[in-house]
Amino acid sequence: MQSILILCITFLVVCTTAYAQEASNLEPTDFTIEKDLLLLFYDCKTDVDDLHSIAGFATLLSHPDLEQLNYHGVAGTYGIQDGLYVPPNTLMQQAYGTRWTDAHNGFAQAIEKLLPMLLETLQQDGDLWIAEAGQSDFSAALVKAVLQKVPQLDSHKRIHIVQHSDWNERKTSPEALTYVKATTDYRKIPDGNATGNGSPGLRDAQVNPLNLTLKNRELEKLWELAFKLSAQYNGKEGRHNNAAIAKGGVDFSDLVEVCYILNLQELKDAEQFFKRYAY
């Protein structure tokens, strides 16, 4: 009996140590705001959390430290999952202005549109950083297009893909996931749906940024639209029902990849995020 107890205690210590290492082993990135390009890819299928992630990124952008950030968003970068799309176009327009692309209504056209921007960044010694708020099928096609134009590129050092979700990996076509892992600096970070694991916990049914006065009317309108669209599509016609959002809270968990890229890992949760960037 005593030996069994010792084994159990040893097992718990090992598991706790491994968890602590996972939570603390996120080394700072070498993202360079003056020359690197941040790409934000949203699958928008079938969870409405991308709507909140879009609004969350715009909230982050309102901070003066990010005035020089070079970024571009892409909507409709989904993989092989079933279910209906969550149209984000009005929100993308409000959050990104002209700095976004619609891959849902034109996959090949989106690749063609992005390619010159990516090549220019690489030519000017900048790196590409992809925050994968969804699957990696679009990323795989984009990387292939880049390497067709610049076959000598050391893509393992110049193209970085950040993913936080096991589900997103499972819903990426196997060949696409294998390709991006083989050709890029692919980084898997802890899931943003939970706290205490090394990523900010940006899903909370008890937090709503509209319960307090936001720092400007533009952010208020942005979050109002995000909640309006979420109510319109959450759980409707077979779409995923996001419980946190259904209860009036937030889920912008996909933004943890951006937090990681920009070295904002010290953020703890959604409440702290809004206190720092929204009020």
N, C-alpha and C positions, 0 to 999 in steps of 0.2 A: 504493500500500500504506500509506504514511504517513498519507494523508488518511482512509483507512478506519479506521485505528487511532485517529486523533483523534476521528472520529465515534463509534466504539464507546465510547471513554472519556467523551465528552460525554454519550452516552446513559445510561451507568451513573451518572454524577454526577447527572443530572436525575432518574433513577429513585430513587436513594438519597435525594436531597433531598426528593422528593415523599413518599417513605415516612416520612422523619423528620418531615415536617410533619404527616402523618396521625397519627403516634404522639404528637405533642406538642400538637396543636391541640384537645384536649379541654378546653374552658373549664369552670371550676367551675359547677355548677348553683346556682340560688337556692332549692333545697329548704329549707323552713322547718319544722323538726321540731315546733314548737309548734302549727302549724295545718294543715299539708298532710297529705294522705292518700296513702300508698304502697299501690298495688295490684299484686299479683304474680299473673300469669296463666300457668298451666302447661298446655301442650297434652297432655302425657303420651301422645303417639301419634307414632311407635311406639318411640321411644328412651327407655331407662331413665335417661338423664341428668337428667331432671326430678326423679327420686327423690333424687339426690344434691344437686340444687339446692335442694330443699325442706329437706333436712338442713343444707345450707350456710347457708341463711337463718336457721334456728333457732340455728345456731352463732353467727352474727353477732349475733343478738338477745341472746345471753347477755352481751354487753359492756355495762357500765353506761352508756356514752355514749348508748345507744339505748333507755333505759328509757321515754322519753316518746314513742317512735315510734308513730304511728297507722297501722296497716296492716291489710290483709285479703288473703287468698289465694283464688284460684279455680282449681279443677282441671277439665280437660276443655275448654280453650279452643282446640281444634284447628281446622284449616282444611280444605282439600280433599285432603289426603294420604290415600293408601290405607294399610291395615294395621290391626292390632288395637291396642286401647287398653291402657295399662299402669295398672291400678287403683292409685291412690295413697292411698285413703281412710284406711287405718289409720295411714299415715305422716302424712298431713295432720292427722288428729285429734291425733296425738302432738305434732306441731310447732306447730300453730296453735290447738289447743283448739277454741273456738267461733268463731274468727275466720277462717273459710273457708267457701266455697260450692262446691257440686258442680254444675257446668254440664253435665257429661257426662250426668247423669240428669235434667236439666231446664234446658234452655237459657233458655227464656222465664222460668221461675221464678227462675233466677239473676239475670237482668236486673231483675226485679221486686223481688227481695230487696236488691240492691245500690243501687238507685236512691235510696231515702231517705237512705242513708248518704252518697252522693255529693252529693246536693242540700244536705244539712246542712253538709258541708264547704265547699261553694261559698258558701253563705249566710253562713258565718262567715269569709269572705275567705280561705279556704284553696284551694290548687290541688290538682289530681288528677295523680298521677304513676303511669304504668303501666309496669311492667317486663315486657316482652313475651317471656316464656320459651316462645315458640311463635308462632302465626300471629295475624293481626289481625282475624279475622272476628268474634270475640266483642267485641273493642274497638269495632269499627265499629258493631255493634248497640247497644252501651252508650252510645256518644257520641250516636247518633241519639236514643235514649231521653232522654238528658239535655237535648239541644237542643229536643226536643218540649216538655219542661217549662219550659225557660228559653231561649226562642229568642233573647233579647237577649244571651246570654252571649258574651263574646269568647273563644271556645274555643281560638283560636290562642295565647292568652296564659295560659289557665287550665287547659287539659288537655294534658299532656305524655306522649308515648308514646316509649319507648326500645327500640330493636331492635338486636341485634348480628349477626343471622344472615341471610345471603343466601338460604339454603335456606328459612328461615321465610317470607321475603317471597315466594319462588316458590310456596310452598304455601298462601299466602293467596289467597282468591278475588280476581281482578283488581279487581272493583268495590269490595270492602272495602278493599283496599290504597289504591286511588285516593281513596276517601272519607276515610280517616284522615289521609292526607297532605295533603288539601285542607282539612280542618276542624280539625286539631290542630297542636300544636307537636311534629311528628314528628322524632325524632332517630335517626340511624343511627350507631352507634359501632363500633369495630373488634371483630372476632370474639374471643370469650373462649376459643376452642380453641387459640390460639397465644400465645406470649409476645413481648414486644418491639414490639408494635404500638400501644401506648397503652392497651390494656385488660389487666387481670391475666390471666395464662394459668392457667385453673382446670381444666385437663384434663391429668392426669399418671398414666401407668400405674405409676410407681414410688412414688407417694405413697398411703399408707393411714393415716387418722387413728387407726385402732384398733391400730396397731403401737406406739403410745405411750399412756401413761395420760392420758386426757382430764381436764379440770378438775372435772367432776362426773359422777355416774352417769347423770343425765338425758341428757347429750350422748352418752354411751357407748351407752345403749339406743336412742337415735335413729339413730345411725350403724349400729348392729347391724341394726336393722330396715331401713334403707335398703339395706344390702348384701344382706340376706336377700331382700328383694323384687326387687332387681336380679338376683340369681342365678336367681330364679324366672321372670323374664320376659325377660331379656336374650337376644335372638336366637331366642326360642321362638315357634313357630307363625308364622313369617314376619316377626316383629318385627325391627327393626334390631338388629344385633349391635354393641354398643359395645365396641370393642377394648380401650380403656383400662380399662374396668370389668371386662371378661372376664379381664384379666391381674391383677386384684386391686387396681387403682388407682382413681382418682376421676375423675369428670367432672361438675363443677357449673358448667360454663362459662356457663350462663344467668344465673348470679348476677352476672356482670360488669355487667349493667344496673343492678342494685341498688347495686353499688359506685360506678358512675358517678353515679347519682342522689344518693347520700349523700356524694359527694366523697371516695371512698376509692381514687381512681385510682393512688395511689402504691404500692399493693400490686403486687408483681411476679408472684407465682405461687401455686400451691396450698400449697406448703411454707410460704411466708411467711404465708399466710392462717391456717393452723392454728397456727403459732407465736404469732401475735398473738391469736387469738380462741378457741382450743380447749384450749390446755395451761396 
